[in-house]
Structure formats: structure tokens, C-alpha cells
């Protein structure tokens, strides 16, 4: 919006033309989101506390987590609001990918907010039933899939996938593209949701992956860089780096309050919204397979739950881990919460470096 307002003055005011550079706007979006988070965070926390939006802690979780009961949740409202404001302020308003990313962020976030509200105000504290949540997420995913395909937001060769470490190997999923979009969006959102179990863990991981995909989006939208690195070029994809910059800034700002001991939790409102948006951006720049590497932290957490449940059902109640997701396994192994979080952040950083390195290792 701000670049659009200043554009008519480009010949009158020196320096105004710099706002056309997407790298500058991505940085400004990140800075705006960070500062808004710091300014609005205390107000949001006080409001959630006044409304008695206190987190319920599962009895089957680690015992020491019971001390966190009553910590304000649904802090994802702050994250989503800040991302929306910062993105709209600094993006190119005519960019289709931006609006689809925002739709995914807010759509999944609303489902998460409804789930959080159910947990807070219903006696059973169970939230939405799994089939209800899946039905809502599926409906939003199908709408996003329609918009991506109808407006050609994946560039040419729409149904082809970009495979990390390979130059020319690009399998075509054909008619399975819509189910593939659903799988990426729903899978990513749930993986982030499963990782949100320790103070700062999930939001720190989102911060790291957001920076990675801000770079990838810029490369995908740059004709010469995309050709040089054998990355599928997606017209308008670079604008998504503004959205990812806003996500990174909002994550850093929220981490200020969510670091141990957390003053607020993001809840499903934040985890589902951020995960869904991240998956959507990966789909639009054709780097969903690279998301598996860059988001290795979230993949690991999701796989640990799948293995634990599968083992319990197929092996007569036997477990692989002390507790799933994997961060609880590490905690029950004797590690302090902060050490677990930092080690998993390090894992996320290594995964993101590997993902970016794959651009040259082809």
C-alpha cells in the first residue's frame, strides 16, 4: 500500500523509487511486524488474561508442564494481525500470490481460533472433533487450490514438482495436483501444530523457515537467478518475500513474549495459520519438496507422533519414544526445556542451510 501511495510522487520526491525494490519492502515488512508485535504484545496479553483465555494443560503431558496452566493462549491473533497489517502496508496490492497467502493464513487461523475457543469454553476442553477440523481445513485448501490453478500462480508446467538436488528431474503429478496441494497445506499446518509444545519452540522454527522461504521466493521470482540456479521461475513469486518477511518479523516479535517462561501461547490460532500459509507459499513457488528439508524440525515432530501411534496400535501398546512429539521424549530423557528448544532450533537452522545449499548442489 505504501509503495502505491508514493508511486505518483516518484518524479517529485528523490528516493521514492526505492520502494519498488522487493528486497527493501521485505525488510521493511519484517521490521514493521517486529515493532508492532512489541507494541501490541502487552495489550494483547492483558486482554487475553482479562478474558480468562488461560491454557489448559493435558494431564498426560510431562508433570512439570502443569505449572503453565492458565498462561494466556490464542496469542496467534497477535501474530496473524501483525502479518496482515505489515504485508498490506508494504506489498504490491495487485499481487495475486499475496492475497492467496493471506487467505490461507487467515482461513487456517480462524479454524485454529475456533478450536481454541472450544477448548477454553467447553467443559470437556477437547476443541473441535478431528473430522470437523479436517473438514474445515480441507474446504480452505480446496479454495486455495482453485485460486492457484485458476490464476496460474504456480507459473508454467503447473503440475510439475521441483526436486531438490536435481536439475532436470521434475515429476508431473497431473490430476493429483489438487490432492497434493491439500496434503502440503494440511500436513504443514498440523506439523507446526504438533511442534508447539515448548516455550518458543514452534515460533522459533517458523522464524527460521520464514527467512529461508523469503530468500527462495525472491529467487523464484527473479528470472536470471531462477535460470542460473535451475529453480522454476514463477512470475510474481518475488512479492511473496514481502509476506515471508512479515511472517519472520512477527515471529521474532512474538518470541519476545513466548520465550521461556512464556507469557503467552499462540495456540492453534497461530500454529495452524502459520503452517497453512507456509505450505501455501511453498506451493506457489514450487518448492514444497524443499519445505520437507527446510522444515525438518516440523517433519521430525510429525513423524515421531505417527511412529508412536503406529507402534502403539500395531505392537500391542509398545512405544518407541518416552512420549511424543519428540520434544517431550527429549524432556523426559532429562534435558531442561530451554536446552531442548535451543537444540531443536539448531536443528532447524542446519535444515534451512541444507535447503538453501541444495540450490547450488544440482
C-alpha positions in Angstrom: 0.0 0.0 0.0 2.7 2.5 1.0 4.6 2.0 -2.4 1.3 2.5 -4.2 0.7 5.8 -2.3 4.2 7.1 -3.1 4.4 6.0 -6.7 2.8 9.1 -8.2 5.4 11.2 -6.4 8.4 9.3 -7.8 9.3 12.3 -10.1 8.9 14.9 -7.4 10.5 13.3 -4.3 14.0 11.9 -4.6 14.5 8.4 -3.3 10.8 7.4 -3.5 11.6 5.0 -6.4 13.5 2.7 -4.0 10.1 1.4 -2.8 9.8 -0.6 -6.0 12.6 -2.9 -4.8 11.1 -6.0 -3.2 14.1 -6.7 -1.0 13.7 -3.3 0.7 10.0 -3.9 1.1 10.5 -7.3 2.6 12.9 -5.9 5.1 10.5 -3.1 6.0 7.7 -5.6 6.4 9.8 -7.6 8.8 10.8 -4.5 10.8 7.1 -3.3 10.9 5.8 -6.7 12.0 8.5 -6.9 14.7 7.8 -3.4 16.1 4.1 -3.9 16.0 4.4 -7.1 17.9 6.4 -5.4 20.6 4.0 -2.5 20.9 0.8 -4.6 20.8 2.0 -7.7 22.6 1.5 -6.4 26.2 -2.0 -5.1 25.3 -3.0 -8.5 23.7 -1.6 -10.4 26.7 -3.6 -8.2 29.2 -6.7 -8.6 27.1 -6.4 -12.4 26.9 -5.8 -12.6 30.7 -8.8 -10.4 31.4 -11.0 -12.6 29.2 -9.7 -15.7 31.1 -8.2 -17.2 28.0 -5.9 -19.4 30.1 -4.3 -22.5 28.5 -5.5 -25.9 29.7 -2.6 -28.4 30.1 -3.1 -32.0 29.2 -2.8 -34.4 32.2 -0.9 -36.9 30.1 1.8 -34.4 29.3 5.0 -34.0 31.4 4.2 -33.2 35.0 6.2 -30.0 35.2 4.1 -28.5 32.4 1.1 -28.2 34.8 2.8 -25.1 36.1 2.0 -23.4 32.8 -1.8 -23.8 33.3 -3.5 -20.5 33.0 -1.0 -18.9 30.7 -2.9 -16.8 28.1 -3.4 -18.6 24.8 -4.7 -17.6 21.4 -1.7 -15.3 21.0 -1.8 -16.3 17.4 -4.3 -13.5 17.0 -1.4 -11.1 17.5 0.8 -12.9 15.0 -1.9 -13.1 12.3 -3.0 -9.5 12.8 0.6 -8.1 12.6 1.4 -10.2 9.5 -1.8 -8.9 7.8 -1.0 -5.2 8.6 2.6 -5.4 7.7 2.1 -7.3 4.4 -0.7 -4.9 3.2 1.4 -1.9 4.1 4.5 -3.0 2.1 3.2 -5.3 -0.7 2.2 -4.7 -4.2 -1.6 -4.7 -3.8 -2.2 -6.2 -7.2 -0.2 -9.3 -6.4 -2.4 -12.4 -6.6 0.0 -14.6 -4.7 0.0 -12.2 -1.7 -3.8 -12.4 -1.3 -3.8 -16.2 -1.6 -1.1 -16.4 1.1 -3.2 -14.1 3.3 -6.3 -16.1 2.7 -4.5 -19.3 3.7 -3.1 -17.6 6.8 -6.4 -16.2 8.0 -8.5 -19.1 6.9 -6.4 -21.7 8.8 -6.1 -19.2 11.6 -9.8 -18.9 12.0 -10.2 -22.7 12.2 -7.5 -22.7 14.9 -9.2 -19.9 16.8 -12.5 -21.7 16.8 -10.7 -24.8 18.0 -9.0 -22.8 20.8 -12.3 -21.2 21.8 -14.0 -24.6 22.0 -11.2 -25.9 24.3 -11.4 -22.8 26.5 -15.2 -22.6 26.9 -16.5 -26.1 26.6 -16.5 -28.3 29.7 -14.6 -31.2 28.0 -11.7 -28.9 26.8 -11.4 -31.1 23.7 -11.9 -28.5 21.0 -13.2 -29.4 17.6 -13.5 -33.0 16.7 -10.8 -34.2 14.4 -13.2 -34.7 11.5 -14.7 -31.3 11.9 -11.2 -29.6 11.9 -10.2 -31.7 8.9 -13.3 -30.8 7.0 -12.8 -27.1 7.6 -9.1 -27.2 6.7 -10.0 -29.2 3.5 -12.5 -26.7 2.4 -10.0 -23.9 2.7 -7.3 -25.9 1.0 -9.6 -26.6 -2.0 -10.4 -22.9 -2.3 -6.7 -22.1 -2.3 -6.1 -24.9 -4.8 -8.8 -23.4 -7.1 -7.2 -19.9 -6.9 -3.7 -21.1 -7.5 -4.8 -23.1 -10.6 -7.3 -20.7 -11.9 -4.9 -17.7 -11.8 -1.8 -19.7 -12.8 0.1 -18.8 -9.6 2.5 -21.8 -10.0 3.8 -20.5 -13.3 4.1 -22.7 -16.3 4.1 -26.5 -16.1 1.8 -26.2 -13.2 1.6 -29.8 -12.1 5.4 -30.4 -12.2 7.3 -30.7 -8.9 10.8 -29.3 -8.3 13.0 -31.9 -6.7 15.9 -30.7 -4.5 19.5 -31.6 -5.7 18.2 -32.4 -9.3 18.4 -30.0 -12.2 16.0 -31.6 -14.7 14.1 -34.2 -12.8 10.7 -32.7 -12.4 8.0 -35.3 -12.0 4.5 -34.4 -13.1 1.7 -35.2 -10.7 -1.0 -34.5 -13.3 -4.6 -34.8 -12.0 -3.2 -35.5 -8.5 -2.2 -31.8 -8.1 -5.2 -30.8 -6.1 -4.8 -33.7 -3.6 -1.1 -32.8 -3.5 -2.0 -29.1 -2.6 -4.3 -30.4 0.1 -1.6 -32.7 1.5 1.0 -30.0 1.7 -1.2 -27.4 3.3 -2.9 -29.7 5.8 0.3 -31.6 6.5 2.4 -28.5 7.1 -0.2 -26.9 9.4 -0.6 -30.0 11.5 3.2 -30.5 11.7 3.7 -27.0 13.1 0.8 -27.5 15.5 2.4 -30.7 16.9 5.7 -28.8 17.4 4.0 -26.2 19.5 4.6 -27.9 22.9 7.5 -26.0 24.5 8.1 -22.3 25.1 9.4 -20.7 21.9 9.9 -23.9 20.0 7.4 -23.7 17.2 7.6 -19.9 16.7 11.4 -20.1 16.6 11.2 -22.8 13.9 8.7 -20.7 11.9 11.1 -17.7 12.2 14.0 -19.7 10.7 11.9 -21.3 7.9 10.3 -17.9 7.1 13.7 -16.3 6.4 14.6 -19.3 4.2 11.5 -19.0 2.2 11.8 -15.3 1.8 15.0 -16.0 0.0 13.5 -18.8 -2.0 10.5 -16.7 -3.1 12.8 -13.9 -4.2 14.9 -16.3 -6.3 11.8 -17.9 -7.8 10.5 -14.5 -8.9 13.8 -13.3 -10.4 14.2 -14.5 -14.0 18.0 -14.5 -14.1 18.6 -16.0 -10.6 16.0 -18.7 -11.2 17.6 -19.7 -14.5 21.1 -19.7 -13.0 20.1 -21.9 -10.1 17.8 -24.1 -12.1 14.8 -23.1 -10.0 11.3 -22.9 -11.6 10.6 -19.3 -12.4 7.2 -18.1 -11.1 6.1 -14.7 -12.3 5.2 -12.5 -9.3 6.7 -15.0 -6.9 9.3 -12.5 -5.5 6.4 -10.5 -4.0 5.9 -13.3 -1.6 9.2 -12.5 0.1 7.4 -9.4 1.5 4.8 -11.8 3.1 7.5 -14.1 4.4 9.4 -11.1 5.7 6.3 -10.0 7.6 6.0 -13.6 9.0 9.6 -13.6 10.1 9.3 -10.2 11.8 6.0 -11.2 13.6 7.6 -14.5 14.7 10.6 -12.7 16.2 8.3 -10.2 17.9 6.1 -13.0 19.3 9.2 -14.9 20.5 9.9 -11.9 22.8 6.9 -12.9 24.8 6.8 -16.6 24.1 10.4 -17.3 25.2 10.7 -19.4 28.4 9.0 -18.8 30.7 6.2 -17.9 28.2 3.9 -15.0 28.9 1.5 -16.1 26.1 1.0 -19.1 23.8 0.0 -18.9 20.2 -2.5 -21.8 20.4 -3.9 -23.5 17.3 -4.8 -20.0 16.1 -1.2 -19.3 15.4 0.2 -22.8 14.6 -2.5 -23.7 12.1 -2.5 -20.3 10.4 1.3 -20.1 10.1 1.6 -23.7 9.0 -1.1 -23.3 6.3 0.4 -20.1 5.0 3.9 -21.6 4.9 2.7 -24.6 2.9 0.8 -22.3 0.5 3.9 -20.1 -0.2 5.9 -23.3 -0.8 3.3 -24.5 -3.3 3.1 -21.2 -5.2 6.9 -21.1 -5.7 7.1 -24.8 -6.4 9.4 -25.6 -3.5 7.1 -27.8 -1.5 9.6 -30.7 -1.5 12.3 -28.3 -0.3 10.0 -27.4 2.5 10.4 -31.0 3.8 14.1 -30.2 4.2 13.9 -26.6 5.4 11.1 -27.6 7.8 12.9 -30.7 9.0 12.1 -29.8 12.6 8.4 -29.9 11.9 8.7 -33.1 9.8 10.6 -34.8 12.6 8.0 -33.9 15.2 5.1 -35.1 13.0 6.9 -38.4 12.1 7.6 -39.1 15.8 3.8 -38.9 16.5 3.0 -41.1 13.5 5.6 -43.7 14.6 4.4 -43.6 18.2 0.8 -44.1 17.4 1.5 -46.8 14.8 3.8 -48.7 17.2 1.2 -48.4 20.0 -1.6 -49.8 17.8 0.4 -52.5 15.9 2.7 -53.7 18.7 0.2 -54.2 21.5 0.8 -50.9 23.3 4.5 -50.8 22.9 6.0 -47.3 22.4 9.1 -46.2 20.5 9.6 -42.9 22.4 9.1 -42.0 26.0 6.4 -39.6 24.8 5.5 -38.0 21.5 6.1 -35.5 19.9 9.9 -35.9 20.0 10.5 -32.7 22.1 8.7 -34.5 25.0 10.9 -37.5 24.5 14.0 -35.3 24.9 12.5 -33.7 28.0 11.7 -37.0 29.7 15.3 -38.0 28.9 16.4 -35.5 31.5 17.1 -32.3 29.4 15.8 -28.9 30.5 13.1 -27.3 28.4 15.4 -24.5 27.3 18.1 -26.9 26.2 15.6 -28.9 24.2 14.3 -25.8 22.5 17.8 -24.5 21.6 19.0 -27.8 20.3 15.9 -28.1 18.1 16.4 -24.5 16.9 19.9 -25.5 15.9 18.5 -28.5 14.0 16.1 -26.1 12.2 19.0 -23.8 11.3 21.0 -26.7 9.9 18.0 -28.0 7.9 17.4 -24.5 6.4 21.1 -24.2 5.5 21.0 -27.6 3.8 17.8 -26.5 1.9 19.5 -23.3 0.6 22.7 -25.2 -0.3 20.6 -27.5 -2.5 20.2 -24.7 -4.9 23.8 -25.0 -5.9 24.2 -28.7 -5.3 22.4 -29.8 -8.5 
